[in-house]
Amino acid sequence: MTLYPGASAVGARLDTRPPFHLEATVRVLQRRPGNLVDVWSDDRYLRVFQTGDDLVLVEVANRGTVDVPDVRWRVREGTVSSATRAALTRTIRDILGLDVDPEPLQRLTEAEPRLRSTALALRGMRPPRFPELFEAFANVIPFQQLSLDAGVIIVGRLVKRFGASLEHEGRRFHAFPTAGVVARGSLESLRACGLSVRKSESLRRIARAIDSGELSEGILSDLGTADGLAMLAALPGIGPWSAGLVLLRGLRRLDVFPAGDVGAERGLRTLLRKSEQAPLTRIVARFGDYRGYLYFCALGGSLIGKGLIHPPRPELVPR
């Protein structure tokens, strides 16, 4: 194993405003422990990045606490130049939302009486995002009209079939497939992963649009949320729900709560102790430009119930 010049076992520091809950942030990013790309293991976040033709396994850990974070990252496998190191730092910060101000998120969730206990348990959870636009689409299309667990299995097959991987300490780690690789794949190979004909055609068509530059994060970033939703919903195989999730999980548009997300709505109703028929419109509207954070709270609440997120212990924050 070769680290970048000047690195140590401690790693390079990633400054962020407290509180910061690394475990909660990574868990809502991965959604299920079966996620092959975003790995949570021994209180560390592990992910393989493709830098040109090379693969790099990165580890992120919080050596401090939720309220006094000391977040560090280091290369566990592979070599990187100083330029690549800087690019990886930016990417890691973006994935984990380290530059997102946690104060309004915490204030809004704690202000809701029935959300308060969950908000305290998730204290410091940031809204994560996928590092590439294609990864966002590939983590939405397989889940259409399927359960979360079934979707994760299909994405895992896509990762194994189309993504690169490396071995570290006897364990295999996977990079997410690039748009270019899927764009050149056959519909039969996509269907072999468990996708329907329609989903296979939709995913490959989007991969080709991204690979050619016809569709890009830059194009979407220049659009307001309403126009972005309309543009995405006009793509074959992408409806309002998929468009909302791509903007929320792919571009971190926190003013989007995905329309018709049955799982998120069910989780939110559970947290609020509301019946299945009770409308959520008012509470979602109260969160305004941060309504998308409710999606992550609903997911985080269910993961707490599964024992996958551990609430932070009360701590005194130095003043």
N, C-alpha and C positions, 0 to 999 in steps of 0.2 A: 504494500500500500504506500502510495506517495502523496503527501499533502502538498498544497501549494506553498511557495517559499514564505517562510516566516510563520507558518501556522503552528499551532500547538494542540495538544490533546484537549485543552480548554476550548479553543475555537475563537472565532471572531465575534465580537459583540454586535447584537442587533438591538439598538435602543428603541424603547417604546414607552408610551405613557401608561402608568398603572391605572387600574388593575389589568392584568393580562393572564388569561386562563388558556395555556397552550393545549392541554388535553381536550378541553371542550371545543376549542377552535378546530383542532385536527379531526375530532370525532364527527362534527357536523360536516366537515369537508368530505370525509370518507363515507359517511352515512352508515356503513356497515363494516365490521372487522374484516369481511371477506374481500374488501377493496385491495387489489394487488398493487396499485400504484402509490397511493397515499397510505403509508404504513405507520401504525402506532405500536411501539414495542419498547418495553422497559422504560416508560416515561420519556420516550424520544420519538420524534417525527423523522421518518426516513423516506426518502424519495430519490428515484433515479431521474436525472436530467440528461437530455441529449444535447450536446454542445458540438455542432458540426457533425463530424463522423465519430465522435467520442461519446462514451457514456460516463457519467459521474454520479456516484452515490453520495448523497448529502444527508447529514444528521443535524437536527435542530433540537436543543434541549434548554430548559429553563433551570439554571443553577440557583435561582433565587426562589421567590414565592409568587403567588398570584398578586399580592399587594405590593411586593418589592421585587419586580422581575429582573432577572439577569439572563437574558436570552442570548444564546450563542449558537453559531453554526460552524460546521467543519466538514471537510471532505473525508469520507470513509474509504472510498475506492475511486481510483482514477487520478488524473493530473489535470490541473487547470492553470492557465496563464493569469496574469494580473487583470487583464481585460475581462476574461471569462469570470474571474472571481467577482469583479464589480457587477457584471451582468447577473450572476447568480444571486448576489446579495439583493439586488433590486427585485428579482423574481420572487425570492423567498419572502421579502417584506410584503410584496403585493399579494401573494397567496394567503398569507396569514393575517392580512389586514393590520399590520403593525403601525401604519400611519393613519388608521381610522381613530377618531377621537371617541373614547369609550364613554365619556360623561353623558351625552344626551341619550345614548342607548340605555345606560343604567338608570338614568333618571326617569325615563318614560316607562320602562318595564316595572320598576319598583313602585311607581305611582299607581299602578293597577293593583288593587288589593288582592285579587285572586291570582295574580301573576307574581306577586312579591316573593314568595318562598322559592319559586323556580328561578326568578331573576337573581336572587342572592346565591343560589346554588350554581348558577351559570356566570357569576360575577367575573367579568374580564373576558368573556367569550367575544371574539371578534367575528364579524361576518366574512368568511373566507371566500375565495374565488378561484376558478380554474385559471392556470397560467396561459392557456391558448384558447382561441375561439373554437377551433375544431373540437377540442376536448369537452367544451361546454355542450356542443351539439351531440357529441357521442355519448354524453352522460344524461341526455334528455330523450332522444329518439327511442332508444331501447326500452325506456320505462313507460312509454305511451300505452295506456290501458293494461298495464301490468303492475303487480305488486313491487314494492321496493326490493324485496329479496330476489325476486325473479329477474328484475332489471340488473341488479348487481352481478348475478351469475352470467348474464349475457355479455355485459361489459367486460367481465373477466375473461371470457372466451375471445372477445375482440382483442384484448390486450395480449393474450398469449399468442394469438395467430398473427397479428400484424405488428406488434411492438417488439423492440429490442430488449435484451435483458443482460444482466451480469450476475456473477456469483461473488458473494462476500461471506467469508467465515462459514462456508458450507450451506449458505442459504441463497436462493435465487431472488433477485429483485428486478422489477419490470418497469420500463419506461412506457409512457403512454404513446400509442401509435401516432404518427404524423399524418396530416391531411394528405400529403403526397403519396404515402404508401397505400392508404385506403382508396384514394382516387384511382390508383392503377390496379386495384384488386378487382376480382370478378364478383358478380352478384352471387354466384354459387358459393364462394368462400365466405361471403357475408351471411348468407342464409345458413351455412353450416355452423355459424356461431349462435344460431337461434333466432335471428331476425326474420320477420316476414318478408315477402316479396316487396311490399310497399315500403317498409322501413329500410330494407337494403337499398332500394333505388333512391330513397330520400337521402340516406346517409352518404352514399357515394356521390350523388349529385352535389350535395353541400361540400363534401371534401374536394371535389373538382373546382367548385366556385372559389373556395378558400385558397386552394393551391395555385390557381391562376391569378388571384388577386381581385377577382370580380366581387368577392365578399370579404370584408376584413373588419377587424376591430376598429381601425381608424375610421372607416365609413360609418359604423354604428355609433362611435363616440361623438361624431359630428352632429348626430341627430338627437333631438329631444326624446324623452321617454315615449311619448305617444307615437311619434313618427317612427321610432325604432321598433316599437311593438307592431305597428302596421306593416313595416317593411318585412320583418321576420315572419309575421303571420301570412304574408303573401307568398312565401316560399313553399314549394310542394312538400307536403307532409308535415308542415309546421302550423299548428293552430294557436289560439290565444294562450293556452296553458304552456305549451312548449316555448313560445316566444317570451313569455314572462320569466320562465326559468332560465332561459339563455341570458336574458338581461340581468337577472338577479345573481345567478351563480357564475355567469361568465364575465360580466362587466361590473358586478357589484352595484347595480342600480337599486339602491335601498328604498326607492319610492315605488317599487313594484312588489305586490303580493300576488303570486301566480294565480290567475283566475281559474277556479274549478279544481284546485289542488286538493283532492279528497284527503290524502294523508295529512297534509299540513292543517287543513280545516278540522279534521278529526282530532289531531293532537292538540290544537288550540282550544277546541271545545272541552277536551279532557282537562286541560290546565285551568280553564275558566269554570269548570263544573257546569257546563251548559248541555242541554239536550241536543240530540242530533238535528232537530228541526230549528233550533234557535239561530237566528241570523247573527253573522259576525261583522256585518257592514259597519256598525257604529264604532266598535273597538278598533277595527283596522283603520278606519278613517281618522281616529284620534291620534294615531301614530304618524299621520301625515307623510312627510318625506322619508320617514324611517320605518314605514309599514312592512317593508321586506324583512326587517329584523325579527318580526313575529314568526316568520317561516322558520328561521333558525332556532328561535325559542321553542317552537312546537317540536321540532326535531330533537333539540337538546333535551327537552323534558322527557321524551320517550327514551332517549339513550341513558338518562339518569335512572329511569325505571328498570332498564336492563343491566344496570351496574357498570356501564361503559364510560360514564362520566362521574367523577368523584367531586362532590362539592368542596370548595376550599374551606379550610379552617379559619375561623375569625382571627384576624391579626391586627395588630396596631401598626398603622402606617406612620413612619417618621414624618414629622412636620418641620 
